[in-house]
């Protein structure tokens, strides 16, 4: 919204500052951070009052969670989303279509997660929304987003780029709708599966989004993209503002989610975050880099798939418990050990993903 002031720079030259992505990104992060800090306690109190017993804890999960996490309210993703949207609407260029497409995916995935959380809280059951129905809604949302991305980005949007290779290596044509939707849905559900310990999902999410903030800035700049050998996508530089806003909102949420958590993000937050990350990756044409930068989420999701398939085939389990962070809990690792070590892994993976910029 404030970018409109740049149109009046001819009347007051300091308004030119609103043209700069770097300035607006910094301000968006600060705005989202203070928004969550200021309104967070009120949101937590309201959710605790409405939910009573809080999020139901899985009885087939780690037994310690029945004691340490019982009664904690969920749906804390509302804090993240409110900070993200407030800062974005204030500092992003609202005439940019990429901004609205990513916000659409984030809000829609958040709504699906909110309904899932609502069912869990009201029924006091961890069952929630039907898995098949939830996936169907997610694919419809992601498919619609990819369709609009193709309309905005043109034929290049359906092309494939690989890490460490210059230029596009091929085009998917209309099959991009399936590919792009899969990336977004997979990201949403992998982040959702990672959210199982206090602070485990939010920090790796901020690290991954931080990496894609840099990708968005470079890919959206013709000079930098040409120098680095990455494919230029006009307009996606504005997504840097959204990424910065998310990091600010995430930091604010972490203040309340740090162990012992005062609130859980729930599916409201984890699905929205994964959808956000997937949509940004697709928009900046770095879908395969997401596998590297978000490798922690990939491993978490893969551990569940492997566990289920192996159990169906053999009747035995590979991991003591899935997702894999619960496996380490069963092996005797303390929660802070798992969380901090996974943060370190996420940071290393983000650096690895960014390193592909100089290897092209």
C-alpha positions as a Markdown table, in Angstrom:
| # | Residue | x | y | z |
|---|---|---|---|---|
| 1 | Unk | 0.0 | 0.0 | 0.0 |
| 2 | Unk | 2.8 | 2.4 | 0.9 |
| 3 | Unk | 4.4 | 1.8 | -2.4 |
| 4 | Unk | 1.8 | 4.1 | -3.9 |
| 5 | Unk | 3.6 | 7.0 | -2.3 |
| 6 | Unk | 6.5 | 6.4 | -4.7 |
| 7 | Unk | 4.2 | 7.6 | -7.5 |
| 8 | Unk | 4.3 | 11.0 | -5.8 |
| 9 | Unk | 8.1 | 11.2 | -5.6 |
| 10 | Unk | 8.0 | 14.1 | -8.1 |
| 11 | Unk | 6.3 | 16.1 | -5.4 |
| 12 | Unk | 8.4 | 14.9 | -2.4 |
| 13 | Unk | 11.7 | 13.1 | -3.4 |
| 14 | Unk | 12.1 | 11.1 | -0.2 |
| 15 | Unk | 9.1 | 9.0 | -1.3 |
| 16 | Unk | 11.5 | 7.3 | -3.7 |
| 17 | Unk | 12.6 | 5.1 | -0.8 |
| 18 | Unk | 9.3 | 3.2 | -1.2 |
| 19 | Unk | 10.5 | 1.9 | -4.6 |
| 20 | Unk | 13.4 | -0.1 | -3.0 |
| 21 | Unk | 12.7 | -3.7 | -2.3 |
| 22 | Unk | 15.5 | -3.9 | 0.4 |
| 23 | Unk | 14.0 | -1.0 | 2.4 |
| 24 | Unk | 10.5 | -2.4 | 2.2 |
| 25 | Unk | 11.6 | -5.9 | 3.1 |
| 26 | Unk | 13.3 | -4.7 | 6.2 |
| 27 | Unk | 10.3 | -2.7 | 7.2 |
| 28 | Unk | 7.9 | -5.6 | 6.5 |
| 29 | Unk | 9.9 | -7.9 | 8.7 |
| 30 | Unk | 9.9 | -5.3 | 11.5 |
| 31 | Unk | 6.2 | -4.7 | 11.1 |
| 32 | Unk | 5.3 | -8.3 | 11.2 |
| 33 | Unk | 7.5 | -8.9 | 14.2 |
| 34 | Unk | 6.0 | -6.2 | 16.3 |
| 35 | Unk | 2.5 | -7.0 | 15.1 |
| 36 | Unk | 2.8 | -10.6 | 16.5 |
| 37 | Unk | 4.5 | -9.3 | 19.7 |
| 38 | Unk | 1.7 | -6.8 | 20.3 |
| 39 | Unk | -1.3 | -9.0 | 19.5 |
| 40 | Unk | 0.2 | -12.4 | 20.3 |
| 41 | Unk | -0.8 | -12.5 | 24.0 |
| 42 | Unk | -4.3 | -11.5 | 23.2 |
| 43 | Unk | -4.6 | -14.2 | 20.5 |
| 44 | Unk | -3.2 | -16.8 | 22.9 |
| 45 | Unk | -5.7 | -15.9 | 25.6 |
| 46 | Unk | -8.6 | -15.9 | 23.2 |
| 47 | Unk | -7.7 | -19.3 | 21.8 |
| 48 | Unk | -7.1 | -20.8 | 25.3 |
| 49 | Unk | -10.5 | -19.5 | 26.4 |
| 50 | Unk | -12.3 | -20.9 | 23.3 |
| 51 | Unk | -10.5 | -24.3 | 23.2 |
| 52 | Unk | -10.5 | -25.2 | 26.9 |
| 53 | Unk | -8.6 | -28.4 | 26.8 |
| 54 | Unk | -6.4 | -27.3 | 24.0 |
| 55 | Unk | -5.0 | -29.5 | 21.2 |
| 56 | Unk | -5.7 | -33.2 | 21.8 |
| 57 | Unk | -2.4 | -35.2 | 22.1 |
| 58 | Unk | -2.0 | -38.4 | 20.2 |
| 59 | Unk | -2.1 | -41.4 | 22.5 |
| 60 | Unk | 0.1 | -43.4 | 20.1 |
| 61 | Unk | 2.8 | -40.6 | 20.1 |
| 62 | Unk | 5.6 | -40.2 | 22.6 |
| 63 | Unk | 4.2 | -40.8 | 26.1 |
| 64 | Unk | 6.0 | -37.7 | 27.5 |
| 65 | Unk | 3.8 | -35.5 | 25.3 |
| 66 | Unk | 0.7 | -36.5 | 27.3 |
| 67 | Unk | 2.2 | -34.8 | 30.3 |
| 68 | Unk | 4.2 | -31.9 | 28.9 |
| 69 | Unk | 2.0 | -30.7 | 26.0 |
| 70 | Unk | -1.5 | -31.4 | 27.3 |
| 71 | Unk | -3.8 | -28.3 | 27.5 |
| 72 | Unk | -1.7 | -26.1 | 25.2 |
| 73 | Unk | -3.9 | -24.2 | 22.7 |
| 74 | Unk | -3.4 | -24.7 | 19.0 |
| 75 | Unk | -4.2 | -22.6 | 15.9 |
| 76 | Unk | -1.2 | -20.4 | 16.6 |
| 77 | Unk | -0.7 | -20.2 | 12.9 |
| 78 | Unk | -3.3 | -17.4 | 13.0 |
| 79 | Unk | -0.6 | -15.3 | 14.7 |
| 80 | Unk | 1.9 | -15.9 | 11.9 |
| 81 | Unk | -0.7 | -15.3 | 9.2 |
| 82 | Unk | -2.0 | -12.1 | 10.7 |
| 83 | Unk | 1.5 | -10.7 | 11.0 |
| 84 | Unk | 2.4 | -11.8 | 7.4 |
| 85 | Unk | -0.8 | -10.3 | 5.9 |
| 86 | Unk | -0.6 | -7.1 | 7.8 |
| 87 | Unk | 3.0 | -6.4 | 6.8 |
| 88 | Unk | 2.5 | -7.5 | 3.2 |
| 89 | Unk | -0.6 | -5.3 | 2.7 |
| 90 | Unk | 1.4 | -2.4 | 4.1 |
| 91 | Unk | 4.7 | -2.8 | 2.4 |
| 92 | Unk | 4.3 | -4.9 | -0.8 |
| 93 | Unk | 3.3 | -3.6 | -4.2 |
| 94 | Unk | -0.3 | -4.7 | -4.4 |
| 95 | Unk | -0.4 | -4.3 | -8.1 |
| 96 | Unk | 1.9 | -7.3 | -8.4 |
| 97 | Unk | 0.1 | -10.5 | -9.3 |
| 98 | Unk | 2.7 | -12.8 | -7.8 |
| 99 | Unk | 2.0 | -11.2 | -4.4 |
| 100 | Unk | -1.7 | -12.1 | -4.6 |
| 101 | Unk | -1.1 | -15.6 | -5.9 |
| 102 | Unk | 1.2 | -16.5 | -3.0 |
| 103 | Unk | -1.2 | -14.9 | -0.5 |
| 104 | Unk | -4.0 | -16.9 | -2.0 |
| 105 | Unk | -2.2 | -20.2 | -1.5 |
| 106 | Unk | -1.1 | -19.3 | 2.0 |
| 107 | Unk | -4.6 | -18.2 | 3.1 |
| 108 | Unk | -6.4 | -21.1 | 1.4 |
| 109 | Unk | -4.0 | -23.7 | 2.9 |
| 110 | Unk | -4.3 | -22.0 | 6.2 |
| 111 | Unk | -8.1 | -22.3 | 6.0 |
| 112 | Unk | -7.9 | -26.0 | 5.3 |
| 113 | Unk | -5.6 | -26.4 | 8.3 |
| 114 | Unk | -7.9 | -24.2 | 10.4 |
| 115 | Unk | -10.8 | -26.5 | 9.7 |
| 116 | Unk | -8.7 | -29.5 | 10.6 |
| 117 | Unk | -7.7 | -27.9 | 13.9 |
| 118 | Unk | -11.3 | -26.9 | 14.6 |
| 119 | Unk | -12.5 | -30.5 | 14.2 |
| 120 | Unk | -9.7 | -31.8 | 16.4 |
| 121 | Unk | -10.4 | -29.3 | 19.2 |
| 122 | Unk | -14.2 | -29.5 | 19.1 |
| 123 | Unk | -14.2 | -33.3 | 18.9 |
| 124 | Unk | -11.1 | -33.7 | 21.2 |
| 125 | Unk | -9.8 | -36.2 | 18.6 |
| 126 | Unk | -6.6 | -36.1 | 16.6 |
| 127 | Unk | -8.4 | -37.5 | 13.6 |
| 128 | Unk | -9.5 | -34.1 | 12.2 |
| 129 | Unk | -10.3 | -33.6 | 8.5 |
| 130 | Unk | -10.5 | -36.6 | 6.1 |
| 131 | Unk | -7.0 | -37.1 | 4.6 |
| 132 | Unk | -8.3 | -37.7 | 1.1 |
| 133 | Unk | -10.7 | -34.7 | 1.2 |
| 134 | Unk | -7.9 | -32.5 | 2.6 |
| 135 | Unk | -5.5 | -33.5 | -0.2 |
| 136 | Unk | -8.3 | -32.9 | -2.8 |
| 137 | Unk | -8.8 | -29.4 | -1.6 |
| 138 | Unk | -5.1 | -28.7 | -1.5 |
| 139 | Unk | -4.6 | -29.9 | -5.0 |
| 140 | Unk | -7.5 | -27.8 | -6.2 |
| 141 | Unk | -6.0 | -24.7 | -4.5 |
| 142 | Unk | -2.5 | -25.4 | -5.8 |
| 143 | Unk | -3.7 | -26.2 | -9.3 |
| 144 | Unk | -5.6 | -22.9 | -9.5 |
| 145 | Unk | -2.5 | -21.0 | -8.3 |
| 146 | Unk | -0.3 | -22.7 | -10.9 |
| 147 | Unk | -2.9 | -21.8 | -13.6 |
| 148 | Unk | -2.7 | -18.2 | -12.7 |
| 149 | Unk | 1.1 | -18.3 | -12.4 |
| 150 | Unk | 1.1 | -19.5 | -16.1 |
| 151 | Unk | -1.1 | -16.6 | -17.1 |
| 152 | Unk | 1.2 | -14.1 | -15.4 |
| 153 | Unk | 4.6 | -15.6 | -16.1 |
| 154 | Unk | 3.9 | -16.8 | -19.7 |
| 155 | Unk | 5.4 | -19.9 | -21.3 |
| 156 | Unk | 8.6 | -19.7 | -19.3 |
| 157 | Unk | 6.6 | -20.6 | -16.1 |
| 158 | Unk | 5.9 | -24.1 | -17.5 |
| 159 | Unk | 9.6 | -24.7 | -18.1 |
| 160 | Unk | 12.0 | -26.6 | -15.8 |
| 161 | Unk | 15.2 | -25.3 | -14.3 |
| 162 | Unk | 17.7 | -27.5 | -12.5 |
| 163 | Unk | 20.2 | -26.5 | -9.9 |
| 164 | Unk | 23.8 | -25.9 | -11.1 |
| 165 | Unk | 22.6 | -25.7 | -14.8 |
| 166 | Unk | 22.1 | -22.5 | -16.7 |
| 167 | Unk | 18.9 | -21.9 | -18.6 |
| 168 | Unk | 15.8 | -24.0 | -18.8 |
| 169 | Unk | 16.2 | -27.7 | -19.6 |
| 170 | Unk | 12.7 | -28.4 | -21.0 |
| 171 | Unk | 9.1 | -27.5 | -20.8 |
| 172 | Unk | 6.2 | -29.4 | -19.2 |
| 173 | Unk | 3.5 | -27.5 | -21.1 |
| 174 | Unk | 0.1 | -28.0 | -19.5 |
| 175 | Unk | 1.6 | -30.7 | -17.3 |
| 176 | Unk | 3.1 | -27.9 | -15.3 |
| 177 | Unk | -0.2 | -27.6 | -13.5 |
| 178 | Unk | 0.3 | -31.1 | -12.1 |
| 179 | Unk | 4.0 | -30.6 | -11.3 |
| 180 | Unk | 3.6 | -27.2 | -9.7 |
| 181 | Unk | 0.6 | -28.4 | -7.7 |
| 182 | Unk | 2.5 | -31.4 | -6.5 |
| 183 | Unk | 5.4 | -29.2 | -5.3 |
| 184 | Unk | 3.0 | -26.9 | -3.4 |
| 185 | Unk | 1.0 | -29.7 | -1.8 |
| 186 | Unk | 4.1 | -31.8 | -0.9 |
| 187 | Unk | 5.7 | -28.7 | 0.7 |
| 188 | Unk | 2.5 | -28.1 | 2.7 |
| 189 | Unk | 2.3 | -31.6 | 4.0 |
| 190 | Unk | 6.0 | -32.1 | 4.7 |
| 191 | Unk | 6.1 | -28.9 | 6.9 |
| 192 | Unk | 2.9 | -30.2 | 8.6 |
| 193 | Unk | 4.6 | -33.5 | 9.5 |
| 194 | Unk | 7.6 | -31.7 | 10.8 |
| 195 | Unk | 5.5 | -29.7 | 13.3 |
| 196 | Unk | 5.7 | -32.0 | 16.3 |
| 197 | Unk | 8.1 | -30.4 | 18.8 |
| 198 | Unk | 8.3 | -26.9 | 20.3 |
| 199 | Unk | 10.0 | -24.7 | 17.8 |
| 200 | Unk | 10.9 | -27.5 | 15.4 |
| 201 | Unk | 9.0 | -26.4 | 12.4 |
| 202 | Unk | 9.1 | -22.6 | 12.6 |
| 203 | Unk | 12.9 | -22.0 | 12.7 |
| 204 | Unk | 13.7 | -24.3 | 9.7 |
| 205 | Unk | 10.7 | -22.6 | 7.9 |
| 206 | Unk | 12.3 | -19.2 | 8.5 |
| 207 | Unk | 15.7 | -20.4 | 7.4 |
| 208 | Unk | 14.2 | -21.9 | 4.1 |
| 209 | Unk | 12.1 | -18.8 | 3.5 |
| 210 | Unk | 15.1 | -16.6 | 4.1 |
| 211 | Unk | 17.0 | -18.5 | 1.4 |
| 212 | Unk | 14.1 | -18.1 | -1.0 |
| 213 | Unk | 13.9 | -14.4 | -0.2 |
| 214 | Unk | 17.4 | -14.1 | -1.7 |
| 215 | Unk | 16.4 | -16.3 | -4.7 |
| 216 | Unk | 13.3 | -14.1 | -5.3 |
| 217 | Unk | 15.4 | -10.9 | -5.1 |
| 218 | Unk | 18.1 | -12.2 | -7.5 |
| 219 | Unk | 15.7 | -14.0 | -9.9 |
| 220 | Unk | 13.5 | -10.8 | -10.1 |
| 221 | Unk | 16.5 | -8.6 | -11.0 |
| 222 | Unk | 17.7 | -8.9 | -14.6 |
| 223 | Unk | 21.2 | -7.8 | -13.9 |
| 224 | Unk | 21.9 | -10.2 | -10.9 |
| 225 | Unk | 20.1 | -13.1 | -12.6 |
| 226 | Unk | 22.2 | -12.7 | -15.8 |
| 227 | Unk | 25.4 | -12.5 | -13.8 |
| 228 | Unk | 24.6 | -15.6 | -11.7 |
| 229 | Unk | 23.1 | -17.6 | -14.6 |
| 230 | Unk | 19.7 | -18.0 | -13.1 |
| 231 | Unk | 16.5 | -17.6 | -15.1 |
| 232 | Unk | 15.1 | -14.1 | -14.9 |
| 233 | Unk | 11.4 | -13.9 | -13.9 |
| 234 | Unk | 10.1 | -10.4 | -14.1 |
| 235 | Unk | 8.1 | -9.3 | -11.1 |
| 236 | Unk | 9.0 | -12.0 | -8.6 |
| 237 | Unk | 11.4 | -9.8 | -6.8 |
| 238 | Unk | 8.4 | -8.4 | -4.9 |
| 239 | Unk | 8.1 | -11.8 | -3.2 |
| 240 | Unk | 11.1 | -10.8 | -1.2 |
| 241 | Unk | 8.7 | -8.5 | 0.8 |
| 242 | Unk | 6.5 | -11.5 | 1.6 |
| 243 | Unk | 9.4 | -13.6 | 2.7 |
| 244 | Unk | 10.7 | -10.9 | 4.9 |
| 245 | Unk | 7.3 | -10.4 | 6.4 |
| 246 | Unk | 7.1 | -14.2 | 7.1 |
| 247 | Unk | 10.5 | -14.2 | 8.9 |
| 248 | Unk | 9.3 | -11.3 | 11.1 |
| 249 | Unk | 6.0 | -13.0 | 11.9 |
| 250 | Unk | 7.9 | -16.3 | 12.5 |
| 251 | Unk | 10.3 | -14.7 | 15.0 |
| 252 | Unk | 7.3 | -13.2 | 16.8 |
| 253 | Unk | 5.6 | -16.6 | 17.0 |
| 254 | Unk | 8.8 | -18.3 | 18.1 |
| 255 | Unk | 8.8 | -16.0 | 21.2 |
| 256 | Unk | 5.6 | -17.8 | 22.3 |
| 257 | Unk | 6.4 | -21.2 | 20.8 |
| 258 | Unk | 9.8 | -21.6 | 22.4 |
| 259 | Unk | 10.0 | -24.5 | 24.9 |
| 260 | Unk | 7.8 | -24.9 | 26.8 |
| 261 | Unk | 5.4 | -23.7 | 24.2 |
| 262 | Unk | 2.5 | -21.4 | 25.1 |
| 263 | Unk | 0.8 | -22.2 | 21.9 |
| 264 | Unk | 1.1 | -24.6 | 18.9 |
| 265 | Unk | 0.9 | -23.4 | 15.3 |
| 266 | Unk | -1.3 | -26.3 | 14.5 |
| 267 | Unk | -2.3 | -27.3 | 10.9 |
| 268 | Unk | -3.5 | -23.7 | 10.5 |
| 269 | Unk | 0.2 | -22.6 | 10.6 |
| 270 | Unk | 2.1 | -25.6 | 9.2 |
| 271 | Unk | 0.0 | -26.1 | 6.1 |
| 272 | Unk | 0.0 | -22.4 | 5.4 |
| 273 | Unk | 3.7 | -22.2 | 5.8 |
| 274 | Unk | 4.4 | -25.2 | 3.6 |
| 275 | Unk | 2.0 | -23.8 | 0.9 |
| 276 | Unk | 3.7 | -20.4 | 1.1 |
| 277 | Unk | 7.1 | -21.9 | 0.7 |
| 278 | Unk | 6.0 | -24.2 | -2.2 |
| 279 | Unk | 4.3 | -21.3 | -4.0 |
| 280 | Unk | 7.3 | -19.1 | -3.7 |
| 281 | Unk | 9.6 | -21.8 | -5.0 |
| 282 | Unk | 7.3 | -22.5 | -8.0 |
| 283 | Unk | 7.0 | -18.7 | -8.8 |
| 284 | Unk | 10.7 | -18.2 | -8.8 |
| 285 | Unk | 11.3 | -21.4 | -10.8 |
| 286 | Unk | 13.5 | -23.0 | -8.2 |
| 287 | Unk | 11.3 | -26.1 | -7.5 |
| 288 | Unk | 14.2 | -28.5 | -7.3 |
| 289 | Unk | 16.3 | -26.2 | -5.1 |
| 290 | Unk | 13.4 | -26.4 | -2.7 |
| 291 | Unk | 14.2 | -30.1 | -2.3 |
| 292 | Unk | 17.7 | -29.1 | -1.1 |
| 293 | Unk | 16.8 | -26.0 | 1.0 |
| 294 | Unk | 13.8 | -27.8 | 2.5 |
| 295 | Unk | 15.6 | -31.1 | 2.8 |
| 296 | Unk | 14.7 | -31.4 | 6.5 |
| 297 | Unk | 11.0 | -31.3 | 5.6 |
| 298 | Unk | 11.6 | -33.8 | 2.8 |
| 299 | Unk | 13.2 | -36.2 | 5.2 |
| 300 | Unk | 10.4 | -35.8 | 7.7 |
| 301 | Unk | 7.8 | -36.5 | 5.0 |
| 302 | Unk | 9.7 | -39.4 | 3.5 |
| 303 | Unk | 10.2 | -41.1 | 6.9 |
| 304 | Unk | 6.4 | -41.3 | 7.3 |
| 305 | Unk | 5.9 | -42.7 | 3.7 |
| 306 | Unk | 8.7 | -45.2 | 4.2 |
| 307 | Unk | 7.4 | -46.3 | 7.6 |
| 308 | Unk | 3.8 | -46.8 | 6.3 |
| 309 | Unk | 4.9 | -48.7 | 3.1 |
| 310 | Unk | 7.4 | -50.9 | 4.9 |
| 311 | Unk | 4.9 | -51.8 | 7.6 |
| 312 | Unk | 2.2 | -52.7 | 5.0 |
| 313 | Unk | 4.7 | -54.9 | 3.2 |
| 314 | Unk | 6.4 | -56.6 | 6.1 |
| 315 | Unk | 4.4 | -55.9 | 9.2 |
| 316 | Unk | 7.6 | -54.4 | 10.7 |
| 317 | Unk | 8.8 | -50.8 | 11.3 |
| 318 | Unk | 12.0 | -49.2 | 10.2 |
| 319 | Unk | 11.8 | -46.3 | 12.6 |
| 320 | Unk | 10.9 | -46.6 | 16.3 |
| 321 | Unk | 8.2 | -44.0 | 15.5 |
| 322 | Unk | 7.5 | -41.6 | 12.6 |
| 323 | Unk | 8.0 | -38.8 | 11.7 |
| 324 | Unk | 11.7 | -39.2 | 12.2 |
| 325 | Unk | 11.9 | -36.6 | 15.1 |
| 326 | Unk | 9.8 | -39.0 | 17.2 |
| 327 | Unk | 12.3 | -41.8 | 16.3 |
| 328 | Unk | 15.1 | -39.8 | 18.0 |
| 329 | Unk | 12.8 | -39.1 | 21.0 |
| 330 | Unk | 12.3 | -42.9 | 21.4 |
| 331 | Unk | 16.1 | -43.3 | 21.2 |
| 332 | Unk | 16.4 | -41.1 | 24.3 |
| 333 | Unk | 17.3 | -37.7 | 22.7 |
| 334 | Unk | 15.9 | -34.8 | 24.7 |
| 335 | Unk | 13.5 | -32.5 | 22.9 |
| 336 | Unk | 15.9 | -29.5 | 22.9 |
| 337 | Unk | 18.6 | -31.7 | 21.5 |
| 338 | Unk | 16.4 | -32.8 | 18.6 |
| 339 | Unk | 15.1 | -29.3 | 17.9 |
| 340 | Unk | 18.5 | -27.5 | 17.9 |
| 341 | Unk | 20.2 | -30.2 | 15.9 |
| 342 | Unk | 17.5 | -30.1 | 13.3 |
| 343 | Unk | 17.9 | -26.3 | 13.2 |
| 344 | Unk | 21.6 | -26.8 | 12.4 |
| 345 | Unk | 20.8 | -29.3 | 9.7 |
| 346 | Unk | 18.2 | -26.9 | 8.2 |
| 347 | Unk | 20.8 | -24.1 | 8.1 |
| 348 | Unk | 23.4 | -26.3 | 6.4 |
| 349 | Unk | 20.9 | -27.3 | 3.8 |
| 350 | Unk | 19.9 | -23.7 | 3.1 |
| 351 | Unk | 23.5 | -22.8 | 2.6 |
| 352 | Unk | 23.9 | -25.8 | 0.2 |
| 353 | Unk | 20.9 | -24.6 | -1.8 |
| 354 | Unk | 22.3 | -21.1 | -2.0 |
| 355 | Unk | 25.6 | -22.5 | -3.1 |
| 356 | Unk | 24.0 | -23.6 | -6.4 |
| 357 | Unk | 23.9 | -20.0 | -7.4 |
| 358 | Unk | 27.6 | -19.9 | -7.9 |
| 359 | Unk | 27.8 | -23.4 | -9.5 |
| 360 | Unk | 25.8 | -22.5 | -12.6 |
